[in-house]
Amino acid sequence: MTDIVRSLLLFVAAALLEIGGAWLVWQGLREHRGLVWVGAGVLALAGYGVVATFQPDPAFGRILAAYGGVFVAGSLAWGVAVDQLRPDRFDLAGAGICLLGVAVIMYAPRPV
């Protein structure tokens, strides 16, 4: 598996854990589903922190900066899949710009 494919899969896993974890906390507190939901959300959020450490690039700041773009696009996708969000063209354009930023930050050629 190439480093780029591995990195992309790790970004997807991290997004599912962070966005899903935050959603579970939201459901537990805001929608009054209880502390079990909150606890599951906290565990998922911790899992996000662990998954991020497996990125091939060693620079924490670069990984977190790039993940921000993945988080934006992933949050909109989560909203579509789970909360029936209907993103408009500005949501989609913004997410596309963020993903372009991810590609530049993470995958631009750099001297070794």
Secondary structure, 3 states (H helix, E strand, C coil): CCHHHHHHHHHHHHHHHHHHHHHHHHHHHHCCCCHHHHHHHHHHHHHHHHHHCCCCCCCHHHHHHHHHHHHHHHHHHHHHHHHCCCCCHHHHHHHHHHHHHHHHHHHCCCCC
